[in-house]
Amino acid sequence: MPDGAPTSTVQTLRRDLAAAYRLIALEGMDDGIYTHISARLPDGAEGEKRFLLNPFGLRFDEVTAANLVTVDETGAVIDDPHGAGVNAAGFTIHSAVHMARHDALCVLHTHTVAGVAVSSVKEGLLSLNQWSAQFHGRVAYHAYEGIALDLAERERIVADLGERQVMLLRNHGTLLLGRSVSEAVKLALNLERSCKAQVAALGMGLTADVLPEEVAEHTARQYQHAYDSVELRGKPDPEWAAHLRRLEAQAPDYRG
C-alpha cells in the first residue's frame, strides 16, 4: 500500500477493480488470461506512480481484491501477493494512458468478438440506437500496428486518444478510460452492447437507420450529464451498486 494512502481508499479501489474483472468475466468479455483492467493507486510518499493489475496467468474470474499486484509505470512489480508476477508487456498501453491522462483512474481493454468486429470495419461504431448514441462523436481510433509490445507505439496511442474516454483499436479491440473503476466498467458494458447491436442489425441485410446528427448528439449529452452527476457531483450510483449486488450473489469471493 502506498505510504500515506488512506486504508479505506485503497481497500475500496482494490474491491472495485476485482469487481470489474469479475463483471467482465460474467459478461463473457474476457479473453483467457489476456487483456487487463488497471487502476491508479494514490501516489507513494515520494510521489511514486503505482497501479493495480491482475496477476499473470489468472483468469478474470479468479481475480480477487487480495491477489491484485501493485506495479510501477513500467510494469515492474512492487507488491505481488499471489506470486505470479504480471504480463508487463500487456501493461504497455495502460501505462502510457495512465501517465498521459491523469483523469483516468481506470483503464480497461477488451478483445470481444463484437468489439473486434466493429473495430475491423472502416465505418467503426455507428449511431444506430440509444446505446451507441451515447458514444456519438466521442470515439477515438488507432490504426493496428501489430501486438502492442512496441514502446514507441504508446505515444501514437495517446495522441490518437486525445481527451476522449473511448477508443477503438483498429482490428484489435476496445479501450475505455474511467474517472472511477465503475465508470470504466459501465462504459465498457454499454460499448459492448452497442457493438453487438450493430453486428446484429447489419447482419439482417436490411437498411441501417442511422440516427440524425442532432438526435445522436443530444442523447450523448444526456448520458454525459448522468455520468458527470456521479463522477463530479457525487450523486449515488445505483447502477454500480446493482452490479456489486450481482457479485455478492454470484461471486462473493471477489472481495477476498
KACOR-V541490 format. One record per residue. N is the residue number from 1. RES is the residue in one letter. SS is DSSP state (A for helix, B for strand, O for the rest). PHI is phi as a letter, one per 30 degrees, with the letter a starting at -180 (none if undefined). D_LAST is the distance of its C-alpha to the last C-alpha in Angstrom with 1 decimal. Layout:
BEGIN
n->N res->RES ss->SS phi->PHI d_last->D_LAST
n->N res->RES ss->SS phi->PHI d_last->D_LAST
END
This chain:
BEGIN
n->1 res->M ss->O phi->none d_last->16.4
n->2 res->P ss->O phi->d d_last->19.9
n->3 res->D ss->O phi->e d_last->22.3
n->4 res->G ss->O phi->i d_last->23.1
n->5 res->A ss->O phi->d d_last->20.3
n->6 res->P ss->O phi->e d_last->19.1
n->7 res->T ss->A phi->e d_last->15.7
n->8 res->S ss->A phi->d d_last->15.0
n->9 res->T ss->A phi->d d_last->16.3
n->10 res->V ss->A phi->d d_last->14.1
n->11 res->Q ss->A phi->d d_last->10.8
n->12 res->T ss->A phi->d d_last->12.2
n->13 res->L ss->A phi->d d_last->13.3
n->14 res->R ss->A phi->d d_last->10.1
n->15 res->R ss->A phi->d d_last->8.6
n->16 res->D ss->A phi->d d_last->12.0
n->17 res->L ss->A phi->d d_last->12.4
n->18 res->A ss->A phi->d d_last->9.4
n->19 res->A ss->A phi->d d_last->10.9
n->20 res->A ss->A phi->d d_last->14.2
n->21 res->Y ss->A phi->e d_last->13.5
n->22 res->R ss->A phi->d d_last->12.5
n->23 res->L ss->A phi->d d_last->15.6
n->24 res->I ss->A phi->d d_last->17.9
n->25 res->A ss->A phi->d d_last->17.0
n->26 res->L ss->A phi->d d_last->17.6
n->27 res->E ss->O phi->d d_last->20.9
n->28 res->G ss->O phi->i d_last->22.0
n->29 res->M ss->O phi->c d_last->22.3
n->30 res->D ss->O phi->d d_last->20.6
n->31 res->D ss->B phi->b d_last->22.9
n->32 res->G ss->O phi->i d_last->21.5
n->33 res->I ss->O phi->c d_last->19.9
n->34 res->Y ss->B phi->c d_last->22.1
n->35 res->T ss->O phi->i d_last->22.1
n->36 res->H ss->O phi->b d_last->19.6
n->37 res->I ss->B phi->b d_last->18.1
n->38 res->S ss->B phi->c d_last->18.3
n->39 res->A ss->B phi->b d_last->17.9
n->40 res->R ss->B phi->d d_last->20.1
n->41 res->L ss->O phi->d d_last->18.8
n->42 res->P ss->O phi->e d_last->21.3
n->43 res->D ss->O phi->e d_last->24.0
n->44 res->G ss->O phi->d d_last->24.1
n->45 res->A ss->O phi->d d_last->26.8
n->46 res->E ss->O phi->c d_last->29.3
n->47 res->G ss->O phi->i d_last->28.6
n->48 res->E ss->O phi->d d_last->26.5
n->49 res->K ss->O phi->d d_last->25.0
n->50 res->R ss->B phi->b d_last->21.3
n->51 res->F ss->B phi->b d_last->19.1
n->52 res->L ss->B phi->c d_last->15.6
n->53 res->L ss->B phi->b d_last->15.8
n->54 res->N ss->O phi->d d_last->14.2
n->55 res->P ss->O phi->d d_last->14.7
n->56 res->F ss->O phi->d d_last->18.1
n->57 res->G ss->O phi->j d_last->18.3
n->58 res->L ss->O phi->d d_last->15.1
n->59 res->R ss->O phi->d d_last->15.7
n->60 res->F ss->A phi->d d_last->14.3
n->61 res->D ss->A phi->d d_last->12.7
n->62 res->E ss->A phi->c d_last->10.7
n->63 res->V ss->O phi->d d_last->9.3
n->64 res->T ss->O phi->b d_last->5.8
n->65 res->A ss->O phi->e d_last->5.9
n->66 res->A ss->O phi->d d_last->5.8
n->67 res->N ss->O phi->c d_last->8.4
n->68 res->L ss->O phi->d d_last->10.7
n->69 res->V ss->B phi->c d_last->14.1
n->70 res->T ss->B phi->c d_last->16.5
n->71 res->V ss->B phi->b d_last->20.0
n->72 res->D ss->B phi->c d_last->23.4
n->73 res->E ss->O phi->d d_last->25.8
n->74 res->T ss->O phi->c d_last->27.1
n->75 res->G ss->O phi->j d_last->23.8
n->76 res->A ss->O phi->d d_last->24.1
n->77 res->V ss->B phi->d d_last->20.9
n->78 res->I ss->B phi->c d_last->20.3
n->79 res->D ss->B phi->b d_last->16.8
n->80 res->D ss->B phi->b d_last->15.2
n->81 res->P ss->O phi->d d_last->12.2
n->82 res->H ss->O phi->d d_last->12.4
n->83 res->G ss->O phi->i d_last->16.2
n->84 res->A ss->O phi->c d_last->17.5
n->85 res->G ss->O phi->i d_last->18.8
n->86 res->V ss->O phi->b d_last->19.5
n->87 res->N ss->O phi->d d_last->22.3
n->88 res->A ss->A phi->e d_last->24.3
n->89 res->A ss->A phi->d d_last->27.0
n->90 res->G ss->A phi->d d_last->24.7
n->91 res->F ss->A phi->d d_last->24.0
n->92 res->T ss->A phi->e d_last->27.7
n->93 res->I ss->A phi->d d_last->28.0
n->94 res->H ss->A phi->d d_last->25.0
n->95 res->S ss->A phi->d d_last->26.2
n->96 res->A ss->A phi->d d_last->29.7
n->97 res->V ss->A phi->d d_last->28.6
n->98 res->H ss->A phi->e d_last->26.4
n->99 res->M ss->A phi->d d_last->29.2
n->100 res->A ss->A phi->c d_last->31.9
n->101 res->R ss->O phi->c d_last->30.1
n->102 res->H ss->O phi->d d_last->28.7
n->103 res->D ss->O phi->d d_last->28.1
n->104 res->A ss->O phi->c d_last->25.5
n->105 res->L ss->O phi->d d_last->22.1
n->106 res->C ss->B phi->b d_last->20.6
n->107 res->V ss->B phi->b d_last->22.4
n->108 res->L ss->B phi->b d_last->21.7
n->109 res->H ss->B phi->b d_last->23.8
n->110 res->T ss->B phi->b d_last->24.4
n->111 res->H ss->O phi->b d_last->26.8
n->112 res->T ss->O phi->c d_last->27.3
n->113 res->V ss->A phi->e d_last->30.6
n->114 res->A ss->A phi->d d_last->31.8
n->115 res->G ss->A phi->d d_last->30.8
n->116 res->V ss->A phi->d d_last->32.6
n->117 res->A ss->A phi->d d_last->35.5
n->118 res->V ss->A phi->d d_last->36.1
n->119 res->S ss->A phi->d d_last->35.7
n->120 res->S ss->O phi->c d_last->38.4
n->121 res->V ss->O phi->c d_last->41.2
n->122 res->K ss->O phi->d d_last->43.4
n->123 res->E ss->O phi->d d_last->43.1
n->124 res->G ss->O phi->i d_last->39.3
n->125 res->L ss->O phi->d d_last->37.7
n->126 res->L ss->O phi->c d_last->40.3
n->127 res->S ss->O phi->d d_last->40.3
n->128 res->L ss->O phi->c d_last->40.8
n->129 res->N ss->O phi->a d_last->38.9
n->130 res->Q ss->A phi->d d_last->36.9
n->131 res->W ss->A phi->d d_last->33.6
n->132 res->S ss->A phi->d d_last->35.3
n->133 res->A ss->A phi->d d_last->37.5
n->134 res->Q ss->O phi->e d_last->34.5
n->135 res->F ss->O phi->c d_last->34.8
n->136 res->H ss->O phi->e d_last->38.6
n->137 res->G ss->O phi->i d_last->39.8
n->138 res->R ss->O phi->b d_last->36.4
n->139 res->V ss->B phi->c d_last->35.5
n->140 res->A ss->B phi->c d_last->36.2
n->141 res->Y ss->B phi->b d_last->37.1
n->142 res->H ss->B phi->b d_last->37.0
n->143 res->A ss->O phi->d d_last->39.2
n->144 res->Y ss->O phi->d d_last->37.7
n->145 res->E ss->O phi->b d_last->38.4
n->146 res->G ss->O phi->j d_last->36.6
n->147 res->I ss->O phi->e d_last->33.1
n->148 res->A ss->O phi->d d_last->31.8
n->149 res->L ss->O phi->c d_last->32.1
n->150 res->D ss->O phi->d d_last->35.1
n->151 res->L ss->O phi->d d_last->34.4
n->152 res->A ss->O phi->d d_last->37.6
n->153 res->E ss->A phi->d d_last->36.3
n->154 res->R ss->A phi->e d_last->33.8
n->155 res->E ss->A phi->d d_last->36.7
n->156 res->R ss->A phi->d d_last->38.0
n->157 res->I ss->A phi->d d_last->34.7
n->158 res->V ss->A phi->d d_last->34.4
n->159 res->A ss->A phi->d d_last->38.1
n->160 res->D ss->A phi->d d_last->37.8
n->161 res->L ss->A phi->d d_last->34.8
n->162 res->G ss->O phi->i d_last->36.6
n->163 res->E ss->O phi->c d_last->35.2
n->164 res->R ss->O phi->d d_last->33.7
n->165 res->Q ss->O phi->c d_last->30.1
n->166 res->V ss->B phi->b d_last->30.6
n->167 res->M ss->B phi->b d_last->32.1
n->168 res->L ss->B phi->c d_last->33.2
n->169 res->L ss->B phi->d d_last->33.3
n->170 res->R ss->O phi->e d_last->36.5
n->171 res->N ss->O phi->i d_last->36.3
n->172 res->H ss->O phi->b d_last->32.6
n->173 res->G ss->B phi->l d_last->30.1
n->174 res->T ss->B phi->b d_last->28.7
n->175 res->L ss->B phi->b d_last->27.4
n->176 res->L ss->B phi->b d_last->26.0
n->177 res->L ss->B phi->c d_last->25.6
n->178 res->G ss->B phi->b d_last->23.8
n->179 res->R ss->O phi->d d_last->24.4
n->180 res->S ss->O phi->b d_last->20.8
n->181 res->V ss->A phi->d d_last->18.0
n->182 res->S ss->A phi->d d_last->18.9
n->183 res->E ss->A phi->d d_last->22.5
n->184 res->A ss->A phi->d d_last->22.0
n->185 res->V ss->A phi->d d_last->20.2
n->186 res->K ss->A phi->d d_last->23.0
n->187 res->L ss->A phi->d d_last->25.6
n->188 res->A ss->A phi->d d_last->24.3
n->189 res->L ss->A phi->d d_last->24.2
n->190 res->N ss->A phi->d d_last->27.7
n->191 res->L ss->A phi->d d_last->29.1
n->192 res->E ss->A phi->d d_last->28.0
n->193 res->R ss->A phi->d d_last->29.7
n->194 res->S ss->A phi->d d_last->32.7
n->195 res->C ss->A phi->d d_last->33.0
n->196 res->K ss->A phi->d d_last->32.8
n->197 res->A ss->A phi->d d_last->35.4
n->198 res->Q ss->A phi->d d_last->37.6
n->199 res->V ss->A phi->d d_last->37.6
n->200 res->A ss->A phi->d d_last->38.3
n->201 res->A ss->A phi->d d_last->41.1
n->202 res->L ss->A phi->d d_last->42.8
n->203 res->G ss->A phi->d d_last->42.6
n->204 res->M ss->O phi->d d_last->44.8
n->205 res->G ss->O phi->i d_last->47.8
n->206 res->L ss->O phi->c d_last->48.9
n->207 res->T ss->O phi->d d_last->49.4
n->208 res->A ss->O phi->d d_last->46.4
n->209 res->D ss->O phi->c d_last->46.8
n->210 res->V ss->O phi->d d_last->45.3
n->211 res->L ss->O phi->d d_last->44.9
n->212 res->P ss->O phi->d d_last->47.5
n->213 res->E ss->A phi->e d_last->46.5
n->214 res->E ss->A phi->d d_last->46.8
n->215 res->V ss->A phi->d d_last->44.7
n->216 res->A ss->A phi->d d_last->41.9
n->217 res->E ss->A phi->d d_last->42.0
n->218 res->H ss->A phi->d d_last->42.0
n->219 res->T ss->A phi->d d_last->39.0
n->220 res->A ss->A phi->d d_last->37.1
n->221 res->R ss->A phi->d d_last->38.0
n->222 res->Q ss->A phi->d d_last->36.8
n->223 res->Y ss->A phi->d d_last->33.3
n->224 res->Q ss->A phi->d d_last->33.3
n->225 res->H ss->A phi->d d_last->34.3
n->226 res->A ss->A phi->d d_last->31.4
n->227 res->Y ss->A phi->d d_last->28.9
n->228 res->D ss->A phi->d d_last->30.7
n->229 res->S ss->A phi->d d_last->30.5
n->230 res->V ss->A phi->d d_last->26.7
n->231 res->E ss->A phi->d d_last->26.5
n->232 res->L ss->O phi->c d_last->29.7
n->233 res->R ss->O phi->c d_last->30.5
n->234 res->G ss->O phi->i d_last->27.1
n->235 res->K ss->O phi->d d_last->27.6
n->236 res->P ss->O phi->e d_last->24.8
n->237 res->D ss->O phi->c d_last->23.1
n->238 res->P ss->A phi->d d_last->23.1
n->239 res->E ss->A phi->d d_last->22.5
n->240 res->W ss->A phi->d d_last->19.1
n->241 res->A ss->A phi->e d_last->18.3
n->242 res->A ss->A phi->d d_last->19.4
n->243 res->H ss->A phi->d d_last->17.2
n->244 res->L ss->A phi->d d_last->14.0
n->245 res->R ss->A phi->d d_last->15.5
n->246 res->R ss->A phi->d d_last->16.0
n->247 res->L ss->A phi->d d_last->12.3
n->248 res->E ss->A phi->e d_last->11.7
n->249 res->A ss->A phi->d d_last->14.5
n->250 res->Q ss->A phi->c d_last->14.0
n->251 res->A ss->O phi->a d_last->10.4
n->252 res->P ss->A phi->d d_last->8.1
n->253 res->D ss->A phi->d d_last->5.3
n->254 res->Y ss->A phi->d d_last->5.6
n->255 res->R ss->A phi->d d_last->3.8
n->256 res->G ss->O phi->d d_last->0.0
END
